[in-house]
Every structure is written in structure tokens, then in C-alpha cells.
């Protein structure tokens, strides 16, 4: 029988640590790419679980981050597909972390059942990212690589700088969302409202806007309940918070 090999054994020799990120939010991809700019990490982004499975089969990765809630195929289903493929190929399982904006208690059991290595709660914080990379990125004994290693202070400073650059873009995108959400209210499209509320809930805290994240959560719950009055209240709340954030910028 052929011995099982880590998938990363097939990658070329070098310092790059390859990460597969599956999330249907372009902003989530931009955020992680900004975090890791000029660092020895390469991120390949896809927007749904089916694309994640295809990318995983096509290229070696050292770490996989899968959003729990995605179109076409959700993160847990994608994890099961990846684990089945690894077993068929006799590969050592690559760490897979589920990204979830739901409560960890709610997702923990399903995550374990699907084969995930662990969970990361959204919004993704500096501390979470730092801890994750240092947990799953193997140390390299070569002196030239050791010199590239960043301290906690250096990494968090870079991440904070990246967040500050992206905050105006985040607020601008939320203004565009407000227009779409008002249209969705007029059309009675509660699913679209729920999806956008969920996305705001999962992103806002990463940019330093926890109150906007809470407003997104209120919108998500109101849309899920198909409570139009509460949806309107959540949108009003969100609009006021955006005004306040833009005045403070």
C-alpha cells in the first residue's frame, strides 16, 4: 500500500504557505488578502463550496478556510467532499477551519461531524488570524525563513494598517447595500435581506464597526422571520449607524 502523504508535499520547495479561502463575499477575500500582503502566505479565493472542492483537488494547500454559509454548496458539505477525496487519495488530512457568523455552540457539532479541524467565528479578528497562522503554519528551521517571521506586534500592526485602509470602502459598500435592501423591501424579497444582513453581521466587526454588525444581525433575524416592520426598523438603525461612522471618519 502506498504511504499516505500530506498534500503539501507536492508543492515546490519554498516559504510560501498556501491557503484556500472559500467565501461568497468579495469583501472577505479583500480583507484576508490585505491582512497577508507582503507576507509569506498565498491565498486562493473561491466563492462557493463546489469551487473549493475543485480547487482543492487541483492544487496543494496547507490550510483551508471555508465559510459555513455559501451558495451552490455550503462549507460543511464541501468539507465532507474534501475529506472523502483525501481518503480516496490516501492523503493526510489538511487542516480545514469553518468560518461561521452563527454561534459556535450551534455550529460546533455539525463542524466536527463534517470533518472540520475547528471553527473560526466571524467577524475574523486580528487575534484569530494571528493564532491560526501560528498554529497551522509549520516552523521552518532555515535562517533565511526565520528572518521573515513576524512578531505578534509586527503582524497586528500590519493588520491594523490594512483595516484602516479598507474602512472607507466598507462603509461605501454598505451604502450600496442600503439601496439594494430598500429595493428588496419593496419587492418583499426576504431571502435577499437575510443574506445581506448575515454578510454585514459577519464582516462589520473585522473593520471595527461592531454596532453595524449587530444591526446586520437584527436585519438577518427580522428577514428570517419575514417581519417587515422589524426589517424596516433594522434598516433605519443601520442607516443611522452608517451616518455616525462616516461623520467620525
C-alpha positions as CSV (number, residue, x, y, z in Angstrom):
1,X,0.0,0.0,0.0
2,X,1.3,3.5,-0.8
3,X,2.0,5.5,2.2
4,X,-0.2,8.5,2.8
5,X,1.5,11.8,2.1
6,X,0.5,15.3,3.1
7,X,-1.0,17.2,0.1
8,X,1.6,20.0,0.7
9,X,4.4,17.5,0.0
10,X,3.6,18.0,-3.7
11,X,4.3,21.8,-3.7
12,X,7.6,23.2,-4.7
13,X,10.2,23.9,-2.1
14,X,9.8,27.4,-0.7
15,X,8.5,29.5,2.1
16,X,5.0,30.2,0.7
17,X,2.2,28.8,2.9
18,X,-0.8,28.2,0.6
19,X,-4.3,29.0,1.9
20,X,-7.6,28.2,0.3
21,X,-10.4,30.7,1.2
22,X,-14.0,29.9,0.3
23,X,-16.4,32.7,0.9
24,X,-19.1,34.3,-1.2
25,X,-18.2,37.8,0.0
26,X,-15.7,39.6,-2.2
27,X,-15.0,41.8,0.9
28,X,-14.0,38.9,2.9
29,X,-11.4,37.9,0.3
30,X,-10.2,41.5,0.1
31,X,-9.8,41.7,3.9
32,X,-7.8,38.5,4.2
33,X,-5.6,39.5,1.2
34,X,-5.0,42.8,2.8
35,X,-4.1,41.2,6.1
36,X,-1.5,39.0,4.4
37,X,0.0,41.4,1.9
38,X,3.8,41.2,1.7
39,X,3.8,38.1,3.9
40,X,4.8,34.6,3.0
41,X,1.3,33.4,2.5
42,X,-0.5,32.8,-0.8
43,X,-4.3,32.9,-0.7
44,X,-6.5,31.4,-3.4
45,X,-10.1,32.6,-3.1
46,X,-13.3,30.9,-4.4
47,X,-16.9,31.9,-3.9
48,X,-18.7,28.6,-3.1
49,X,-18.2,25.2,-1.8
50,X,-18.2,23.4,-5.2
51,X,-15.4,25.7,-6.4
52,X,-13.5,25.0,-3.2
53,X,-13.6,21.2,-3.7
54,X,-12.5,21.6,-7.3
55,X,-9.6,24.0,-6.3
56,X,-8.5,21.6,-3.5
57,X,-8.3,18.7,-5.9
58,X,-6.4,20.7,-8.5
59,X,-3.7,22.3,-6.3
60,X,-2.0,21.6,-3.0
61,X,-3.0,23.7,0.1
62,X,-1.7,23.9,3.6
63,X,-4.8,25.3,5.2
64,X,-8.5,25.6,4.1
65,X,-10.9,28.3,5.4
66,X,-14.5,27.6,4.4
67,X,-17.4,29.8,5.1
68,X,-20.3,27.8,6.6
69,X,-23.0,29.5,4.5
70,X,-22.4,29.7,0.7
71,X,-24.4,29.3,-2.4
72,X,-24.2,26.1,-4.6
73,X,-22.6,24.1,-1.9
74,X,-22.2,25.0,1.8
75,X,-19.0,24.8,3.7
76,X,-19.8,21.6,5.7
77,X,-20.8,19.7,2.5
78,X,-17.6,20.9,0.8
79,X,-15.6,19.6,3.8
80,X,-17.2,16.2,3.6
81,X,-16.3,16.1,-0.2
82,X,-12.7,17.1,0.5
83,X,-12.3,14.5,3.3
84,X,-13.7,11.8,1.1
85,X,-11.3,12.8,-1.7
86,X,-8.3,12.8,0.7
87,X,-9.2,9.4,2.0
88,X,-9.5,8.0,-1.6
89,X,-6.1,9.5,-2.4
90,X,-4.5,8.3,0.8
91,X,-3.5,11.8,1.8
92,X,-3.0,13.1,5.3
93,X,-6.0,15.5,6.1
94,X,-5.2,19.2,5.6
95,X,-6.5,21.5,8.4
96,X,-10.0,22.8,7.5
97,X,-11.5,25.6,9.6
98,X,-15.1,26.5,9.2
99,X,-15.9,30.2,9.2
100,X,-19.2,30.9,10.8
101,X,-21.2,34.0,11.9
102,X,-23.6,31.8,13.9
103,X,-22.9,30.9,17.5
104,X,-20.1,28.4,17.9
105,X,-22.3,26.1,20.0
106,X,-24.7,26.0,17.2
107,X,-22.1,25.0,14.6
108,X,-19.6,23.0,16.7
109,X,-21.3,19.6,16.4
110,X,-22.0,19.9,12.7
111,X,-18.5,21.1,12.1
112,X,-17.0,18.0,13.8
113,X,-19.4,15.7,12.0
114,X,-18.4,17.2,8.7
115,X,-14.7,16.6,9.4
116,X,-13.6,20.2,10.1
117,X,-10.4,20.7,12.2
118,X,-12.0,23.6,14.0
119,X,-14.1,26.7,13.9
120,X,-13.3,30.4,13.4
121,X,-16.1,32.8,14.5
122,X,-16.9,35.8,12.3
123,X,-16.1,38.6,12.4
124,X,-12.5,37.4,11.9
125,X,-10.3,39.3,14.3
126,X,-6.5,40.1,14.3
127,X,-6.0,37.7,17.2
128,X,-7.9,34.9,15.5
129,X,-5.8,35.2,12.3
130,X,-2.5,35.5,14.1
131,X,-3.3,32.5,16.3
132,X,-4.5,30.4,13.3
133,X,-1.4,31.1,11.2
134,X,1.0,30.4,14.0
135,X,-1.0,27.2,14.9
136,X,-1.1,25.7,11.4
137,X,1.9,27.3,9.6
138,X,4.8,24.9,10.3
139,X,8.0,26.5,11.6
140,X,10.9,26.4,9.1
141,X,14.4,25.9,10.5
142,X,16.2,27.7,7.7
143,X,17.8,31.0,8.8
144,X,16.5,33.0,5.8
145,X,13.0,31.9,6.6
146,X,13.4,32.7,10.3
147,X,14.3,36.2,9.5
148,X,11.0,36.6,7.6
149,X,9.0,35.6,10.6
150,X,6.9,38.4,12.1
151,X,6.4,39.1,15.8
152,X,2.9,39.4,17.2
153,X,3.3,43.2,17.4
154,X,4.5,43.4,13.8
155,X,1.7,41.3,12.4
156,X,-1.0,43.1,14.3
157,X,0.4,46.4,13.3
158,X,0.2,45.4,9.6
159,X,-3.3,44.0,10.0
160,X,-4.5,47.3,11.7
161,X,-3.0,49.3,8.9
162,X,-4.8,47.1,6.3
163,X,-8.1,47.5,8.2
164,X,-7.7,51.3,8.3
165,X,-7.2,51.4,4.5
166,X,-10.3,49.3,3.9
167,X,-12.7,51.1,6.3
168,X,-13.9,53.7,3.8
169,X,-14.5,51.1,1.2
170,X,-16.5,49.0,3.7
171,X,-18.8,52.0,4.5
172,X,-19.2,52.8,0.9
173,X,-20.3,49.2,0.1
174,X,-22.8,49.3,3.0
175,X,-24.4,52.5,1.4
176,X,-24.8,50.5,-1.8
177,X,-26.3,47.6,0.2
178,X,-28.8,50.1,1.7
179,X,-30.1,50.9,-1.8
180,X,-30.4,47.2,-2.7
181,X,-32.1,46.4,0.6
182,X,-34.7,49.1,0.2
183,X,-35.4,47.6,-3.2
184,X,-35.7,44.2,-1.6
185,X,-38.2,45.6,0.9
186,X,-40.3,46.9,-1.9
187,X,-40.2,43.5,-3.7
188,X,-40.8,41.5,-0.5
189,X,-37.5,39.7,-1.1
190,X,-36.8,38.5,2.5
191,X,-34.1,36.0,1.4
192,X,-32.0,38.7,-0.1
193,X,-32.5,40.8,3.0
194,X,-31.5,37.9,5.2
195,X,-28.4,37.2,3.1
196,X,-27.2,40.8,3.2
197,X,-27.9,41.0,6.9
198,X,-25.9,37.9,7.5
199,X,-23.0,39.2,5.5
200,X,-22.9,42.5,7.3
201,X,-23.0,40.7,10.7
202,X,-20.0,38.6,9.6
203,X,-17.9,41.5,8.2
204,X,-18.5,44.6,10.2
205,X,-16.6,43.7,13.4
206,X,-13.5,42.9,11.3
207,X,-13.5,46.6,10.2
208,X,-14.0,47.9,13.7
209,X,-17.8,48.5,13.5
210,X,-19.4,46.1,16.0
211,X,-22.6,48.1,16.2
212,X,-23.1,47.8,12.5
213,X,-22.6,44.1,12.8
214,X,-25.3,43.9,15.4
215,X,-27.6,45.9,13.1
216,X,-26.9,43.3,10.4
217,X,-27.8,40.5,12.9
218,X,-31.1,42.3,13.7
219,X,-31.8,42.6,9.9
220,X,-31.0,38.9,9.4
221,X,-33.3,37.7,12.2
222,X,-36.1,40.1,11.1
223,X,-35.9,38.9,7.5
224,X,-35.8,35.3,8.6
225,X,-39.0,35.8,10.5
226,X,-40.4,37.7,7.5
227,X,-41.3,40.6,9.9
228,X,-41.5,43.6,7.6
229,X,-41.9,46.1,10.4
230,X,-38.7,44.8,12.1
231,X,-36.9,44.8,8.8
232,X,-37.7,48.5,8.4
233,X,-36.6,49.2,11.9
234,X,-33.3,47.4,11.3
235,X,-32.6,49.3,8.1
236,X,-33.3,52.6,9.9
237,X,-30.9,51.6,12.7
238,X,-28.3,50.6,10.1
239,X,-28.7,53.9,8.2
240,X,-28.1,55.9,11.4
241,X,-25.1,53.9,12.3
242,X,-23.6,54.5,8.9
243,X,-24.2,58.2,9.2
244,X,-22.4,58.2,12.6
245,X,-19.5,56.2,11.3
246,X,-19.0,58.4,8.2
247,X,-19.1,61.5,10.4
248,X,-16.4,60.1,12.6
249,X,-14.2,59.0,9.7
